[in-house]
Amino acid sequence: MEEKSSFRMVFGNSPIVKVIDFFLENREFDYSLTDIAKNADIGWSTLHGFWNNIIKLGIVVKTRRIGRAELYKLNLDSPLVKKLIELDLDISKKLIEKEINKIKISA
């Protein structure tokens, strides 16, 4: 069984949330659309349904082309992405605090 990230625990498992979560967790590298769909566990055609919106919002940027494949990476310069990273960290901290408090209470 797959363990959900804190981001997905809060925002659910919709395809767009899975893709954003994938990029937040793997922000160092660039990926082809095929790799993004596979690693985010969504269908390729589903990804194409909202991919242009992610590009228009500046969440991802095209980094390079290898053969016919275009590669994309999380746009770390985007104010929106910076807020998403901050939100992801805040959610993680809150959930960790909650778990620590549970342990303290039961101890």
PyMOL commands that place a pseudoatom at each C-alpha (Angstrom):
pseudoatom trace, name=CA, resn=MET, resi=1, chain=A, elem=C, hetatm=0, pos=[0.000, 0.000, 0.000]
pseudoatom trace, name=CA, resn=GLU, resi=2, chain=A, elem=C, hetatm=0, pos=[1.271, 3.426, -0.991]
pseudoatom trace, name=CA, resn=GLU, resi=3, chain=A, elem=C, hetatm=0, pos=[2.053, 5.875, 1.780]
pseudoatom trace, name=CA, resn=LYS, resi=4, chain=A, elem=C, hetatm=0, pos=[0.568, 9.307, 1.112]
pseudoatom trace, name=CA, resn=SER, resi=5, chain=A, elem=C, hetatm=0, pos=[2.580, 12.479, 1.492]
pseudoatom trace, name=CA, resn=SER, resi=6, chain=A, elem=C, hetatm=0, pos=[1.334, 15.095, 3.924]
pseudoatom trace, name=CA, resn=PHE, resi=7, chain=A, elem=C, hetatm=0, pos=[0.406, 17.279, 0.939]
pseudoatom trace, name=CA, resn=ARG, resi=8, chain=A, elem=C, hetatm=0, pos=[-1.868, 14.561, -0.478]
pseudoatom trace, name=CA, resn=MET, resi=9, chain=A, elem=C, hetatm=0, pos=[-3.278, 13.746, 2.963]
pseudoatom trace, name=CA, resn=VAL, resi=10, chain=A, elem=C, hetatm=0, pos=[-4.639, 17.288, 3.081]
pseudoatom trace, name=CA, resn=PHE, resi=11, chain=A, elem=C, hetatm=0, pos=[-5.483, 17.974, -0.582]
pseudoatom trace, name=CA, resn=GLY, resi=12, chain=A, elem=C, hetatm=0, pos=[-6.528, 14.496, -1.721]
pseudoatom trace, name=CA, resn=ASN, resi=13, chain=A, elem=C, hetatm=0, pos=[-5.591, 12.303, -4.646]
pseudoatom trace, name=CA, resn=SER, resi=14, chain=A, elem=C, hetatm=0, pos=[-6.869, 14.205, -7.641]
pseudoatom trace, name=CA, resn=PRO, resi=15, chain=A, elem=C, hetatm=0, pos=[-4.551, 13.917, -10.656]
pseudoatom trace, name=CA, resn=ILE, resi=16, chain=A, elem=C, hetatm=0, pos=[-3.394, 17.540, -10.450]
pseudoatom trace, name=CA, resn=VAL, resi=17, chain=A, elem=C, hetatm=0, pos=[-2.582, 17.184, -6.740]
pseudoatom trace, name=CA, resn=LYS, resi=18, chain=A, elem=C, hetatm=0, pos=[-0.600, 14.016, -7.510]
pseudoatom trace, name=CA, resn=VAL, resi=19, chain=A, elem=C, hetatm=0, pos=[1.425, 15.848, -10.159]
pseudoatom trace, name=CA, resn=ILE, resi=20, chain=A, elem=C, hetatm=0, pos=[2.132, 18.883, -7.974]
pseudoatom trace, name=CA, resn=ASP, resi=21, chain=A, elem=C, hetatm=0, pos=[3.067, 16.582, -5.099]
pseudoatom trace, name=CA, resn=PHE, resi=22, chain=A, elem=C, hetatm=0, pos=[5.394, 14.622, -7.398]
pseudoatom trace, name=CA, resn=PHE, resi=23, chain=A, elem=C, hetatm=0, pos=[7.187, 17.829, -8.376]
pseudoatom trace, name=CA, resn=LEU, resi=24, chain=A, elem=C, hetatm=0, pos=[7.382, 19.061, -4.776]
pseudoatom trace, name=CA, resn=GLU, resi=25, chain=A, elem=C, hetatm=0, pos=[8.985, 15.771, -3.758]
pseudoatom trace, name=CA, resn=ASN, resi=26, chain=A, elem=C, hetatm=0, pos=[11.323, 15.651, -6.792]
pseudoatom trace, name=CA, resn=ARG, resi=27, chain=A, elem=C, hetatm=0, pos=[12.194, 19.270, -7.416]
pseudoatom trace, name=CA, resn=GLU, resi=28, chain=A, elem=C, hetatm=0, pos=[15.875, 18.707, -8.232]
pseudoatom trace, name=CA, resn=PHE, resi=29, chain=A, elem=C, hetatm=0, pos=[15.318, 16.926, -11.546]
pseudoatom trace, name=CA, resn=ASP, resi=30, chain=A, elem=C, hetatm=0, pos=[13.494, 17.372, -14.824]
pseudoatom trace, name=CA, resn=TYR, resi=31, chain=A, elem=C, hetatm=0, pos=[11.085, 14.839, -16.287]
pseudoatom trace, name=CA, resn=SER, resi=32, chain=A, elem=C, hetatm=0, pos=[9.303, 13.973, -19.513]
pseudoatom trace, name=CA, resn=LEU, resi=33, chain=A, elem=C, hetatm=0, pos=[5.507, 13.947, -19.577]
pseudoatom trace, name=CA, resn=THR, resi=34, chain=A, elem=C, hetatm=0, pos=[5.596, 10.152, -19.740]
pseudoatom trace, name=CA, resn=ASP, resi=35, chain=A, elem=C, hetatm=0, pos=[7.760, 10.001, -16.601]
pseudoatom trace, name=CA, resn=ILE, resi=36, chain=A, elem=C, hetatm=0, pos=[5.539, 12.531, -14.826]
pseudoatom trace, name=CA, resn=ALA, resi=37, chain=A, elem=C, hetatm=0, pos=[2.371, 10.550, -15.563]
pseudoatom trace, name=CA, resn=LYS, resi=38, chain=A, elem=C, hetatm=0, pos=[4.006, 7.276, -14.546]
pseudoatom trace, name=CA, resn=ASN, resi=39, chain=A, elem=C, hetatm=0, pos=[5.546, 8.589, -11.312]
pseudoatom trace, name=CA, resn=ALA, resi=40, chain=A, elem=C, hetatm=0, pos=[2.432, 10.541, -10.319]
pseudoatom trace, name=CA, resn=ASP, resi=41, chain=A, elem=C, hetatm=0, pos=[0.385, 7.402, -11.031]
pseudoatom trace, name=CA, resn=ILE, resi=42, chain=A, elem=C, hetatm=0, pos=[-2.035, 9.036, -13.446]
pseudoatom trace, name=CA, resn=GLY, resi=43, chain=A, elem=C, hetatm=0, pos=[-2.951, 8.423, -17.064]
pseudoatom trace, name=CA, resn=TRP, resi=44, chain=A, elem=C, hetatm=0, pos=[-1.028, 10.146, -19.818]
pseudoatom trace, name=CA, resn=SER, resi=45, chain=A, elem=C, hetatm=0, pos=[-4.205, 11.562, -21.373]
pseudoatom trace, name=CA, resn=THR, resi=46, chain=A, elem=C, hetatm=0, pos=[-5.362, 12.784, -17.940]
pseudoatom trace, name=CA, resn=LEU, resi=47, chain=A, elem=C, hetatm=0, pos=[-2.082, 14.660, -17.533]
pseudoatom trace, name=CA, resn=HIS, resi=48, chain=A, elem=C, hetatm=0, pos=[-2.537, 16.309, -20.923]
pseudoatom trace, name=CA, resn=GLY, resi=49, chain=A, elem=C, hetatm=0, pos=[-5.981, 17.488, -19.845]
pseudoatom trace, name=CA, resn=PHE, resi=50, chain=A, elem=C, hetatm=0, pos=[-4.518, 19.981, -17.368]
pseudoatom trace, name=CA, resn=TRP, resi=51, chain=A, elem=C, hetatm=0, pos=[-0.824, 20.205, -18.318]
pseudoatom trace, name=CA, resn=ASN, resi=52, chain=A, elem=C, hetatm=0, pos=[-1.165, 23.537, -20.162]
pseudoatom trace, name=CA, resn=ASN, resi=53, chain=A, elem=C, hetatm=0, pos=[-2.706, 25.096, -17.043]
pseudoatom trace, name=CA, resn=ILE, resi=54, chain=A, elem=C, hetatm=0, pos=[0.314, 24.042, -14.967]
pseudoatom trace, name=CA, resn=ILE, resi=55, chain=A, elem=C, hetatm=0, pos=[2.613, 25.622, -17.533]
pseudoatom trace, name=CA, resn=LYS, resi=56, chain=A, elem=C, hetatm=0, pos=[0.523, 28.833, -17.787]
pseudoatom trace, name=CA, resn=LEU, resi=57, chain=A, elem=C, hetatm=0, pos=[0.529, 29.196, -13.990]
pseudoatom trace, name=CA, resn=GLY, resi=58, chain=A, elem=C, hetatm=0, pos=[4.325, 28.939, -14.059]
pseudoatom trace, name=CA, resn=ILE, resi=59, chain=A, elem=C, hetatm=0, pos=[4.400, 25.899, -11.763]
pseudoatom trace, name=CA, resn=VAL, resi=60, chain=A, elem=C, hetatm=0, pos=[6.720, 24.076, -14.158]
pseudoatom trace, name=CA, resn=VAL, resi=61, chain=A, elem=C, hetatm=0, pos=[9.149, 25.185, -16.832]
pseudoatom trace, name=CA, resn=LYS, resi=62, chain=A, elem=C, hetatm=0, pos=[10.521, 23.394, -19.842]
pseudoatom trace, name=CA, resn=THR, resi=63, chain=A, elem=C, hetatm=0, pos=[14.213, 22.691, -19.271]
pseudoatom trace, name=CA, resn=ARG, resi=64, chain=A, elem=C, hetatm=0, pos=[15.395, 20.854, -22.358]
pseudoatom trace, name=CA, resn=ARG, resi=65, chain=A, elem=C, hetatm=0, pos=[14.555, 18.455, -25.133]
pseudoatom trace, name=CA, resn=ILE, resi=66, chain=A, elem=C, hetatm=0, pos=[15.913, 14.932, -25.527]
pseudoatom trace, name=CA, resn=GLY, resi=67, chain=A, elem=C, hetatm=0, pos=[14.947, 13.524, -28.902]
pseudoatom trace, name=CA, resn=ARG, resi=68, chain=A, elem=C, hetatm=0, pos=[11.203, 14.080, -29.175]
pseudoatom trace, name=CA, resn=ALA, resi=69, chain=A, elem=C, hetatm=0, pos=[10.678, 14.339, -25.415]
pseudoatom trace, name=CA, resn=GLU, resi=70, chain=A, elem=C, hetatm=0, pos=[10.431, 17.713, -23.722]
pseudoatom trace, name=CA, resn=LEU, resi=71, chain=A, elem=C, hetatm=0, pos=[11.545, 17.750, -20.086]
pseudoatom trace, name=CA, resn=TYR, resi=72, chain=A, elem=C, hetatm=0, pos=[10.019, 19.850, -17.330]
pseudoatom trace, name=CA, resn=LYS, resi=73, chain=A, elem=C, hetatm=0, pos=[11.043, 20.877, -13.849]
pseudoatom trace, name=CA, resn=LEU, resi=74, chain=A, elem=C, hetatm=0, pos=[9.375, 22.626, -10.924]
pseudoatom trace, name=CA, resn=ASN, resi=75, chain=A, elem=C, hetatm=0, pos=[9.794, 26.387, -11.407]
pseudoatom trace, name=CA, resn=LEU, resi=76, chain=A, elem=C, hetatm=0, pos=[11.609, 27.291, -8.195]
pseudoatom trace, name=CA, resn=ASP, resi=77, chain=A, elem=C, hetatm=0, pos=[11.659, 30.983, -9.204]
pseudoatom trace, name=CA, resn=SER, resi=78, chain=A, elem=C, hetatm=0, pos=[7.854, 31.217, -9.243]
pseudoatom trace, name=CA, resn=PRO, resi=79, chain=A, elem=C, hetatm=0, pos=[6.244, 32.995, -6.257]
pseudoatom trace, name=CA, resn=LEU, resi=80, chain=A, elem=C, hetatm=0, pos=[3.373, 30.497, -6.496]
pseudoatom trace, name=CA, resn=VAL, resi=81, chain=A, elem=C, hetatm=0, pos=[5.761, 27.535, -6.284]
pseudoatom trace, name=CA, resn=LYS, resi=82, chain=A, elem=C, hetatm=0, pos=[7.542, 29.131, -3.343]
pseudoatom trace, name=CA, resn=LYS, resi=83, chain=A, elem=C, hetatm=0, pos=[4.163, 29.342, -1.579]
pseudoatom trace, name=CA, resn=LEU, resi=84, chain=A, elem=C, hetatm=0, pos=[3.395, 25.700, -2.450]
pseudoatom trace, name=CA, resn=ILE, resi=85, chain=A, elem=C, hetatm=0, pos=[6.750, 24.594, -0.993]
pseudoatom trace, name=CA, resn=GLU, resi=86, chain=A, elem=C, hetatm=0, pos=[6.114, 26.673, 2.128]
pseudoatom trace, name=CA, resn=LEU, resi=87, chain=A, elem=C, hetatm=0, pos=[2.603, 25.231, 2.450]
pseudoatom trace, name=CA, resn=ASP, resi=88, chain=A, elem=C, hetatm=0, pos=[3.934, 21.685, 2.023]
pseudoatom trace, name=CA, resn=LEU, resi=89, chain=A, elem=C, hetatm=0, pos=[6.495, 22.277, 4.790]
pseudoatom trace, name=CA, resn=ASP, resi=90, chain=A, elem=C, hetatm=0, pos=[3.886, 23.835, 7.090]
pseudoatom trace, name=CA, resn=ILE, resi=91, chain=A, elem=C, hetatm=0, pos=[1.538, 20.883, 6.595]
pseudoatom trace, name=CA, resn=SER, resi=92, chain=A, elem=C, hetatm=0, pos=[4.350, 18.433, 7.320]
pseudoatom trace, name=CA, resn=LYS, resi=93, chain=A, elem=C, hetatm=0, pos=[5.336, 20.310, 10.491]
pseudoatom trace, name=CA, resn=LYS, resi=94, chain=A, elem=C, hetatm=0, pos=[1.724, 20.423, 11.699]
pseudoatom trace, name=CA, resn=LEU, resi=95, chain=A, elem=C, hetatm=0, pos=[1.215, 16.696, 11.127]
pseudoatom trace, name=CA, resn=ILE, resi=96, chain=A, elem=C, hetatm=0, pos=[4.508, 15.875, 12.867]
pseudoatom trace, name=CA, resn=GLU, resi=97, chain=A, elem=C, hetatm=0, pos=[3.509, 18.029, 15.857]
pseudoatom trace, name=CA, resn=LYS, resi=98, chain=A, elem=C, hetatm=0, pos=[0.180, 16.213, 15.980]
pseudoatom trace, name=CA, resn=GLU, resi=99, chain=A, elem=C, hetatm=0, pos=[1.932, 12.805, 16.021]
pseudoatom trace, name=CA, resn=ILE, resi=100, chain=A, elem=C, hetatm=0, pos=[4.390, 13.952, 18.718]
pseudoatom trace, name=CA, resn=ASN, resi=101, chain=A, elem=C, hetatm=0, pos=[1.490, 15.144, 20.873]
pseudoatom trace, name=CA, resn=LYS, resi=102, chain=A, elem=C, hetatm=0, pos=[-0.243, 11.763, 20.444]
pseudoatom trace, name=CA, resn=ILE, resi=103, chain=A, elem=C, hetatm=0, pos=[2.921, 9.999, 21.637]
pseudoatom trace, name=CA, resn=LYS, resi=104, chain=A, elem=C, hetatm=0, pos=[3.284, 12.352, 24.619]
pseudoatom trace, name=CA, resn=ILE, resi=105, chain=A, elem=C, hetatm=0, pos=[-0.351, 11.785, 25.646]
pseudoatom trace, name=CA, resn=SER, resi=106, chain=A, elem=C, hetatm=0, pos=[-0.119, 8.013, 25.400]
pseudoatom trace, name=CA, resn=ALA, resi=107, chain=A, elem=C, hetatm=0, pos=[3.237, 7.850, 27.230]
for i in range(1, 107): cmd.bond("trace and resi %d" % i, "trace and resi %d" % (i + 1))
show_as sticks, trace
zoom trace
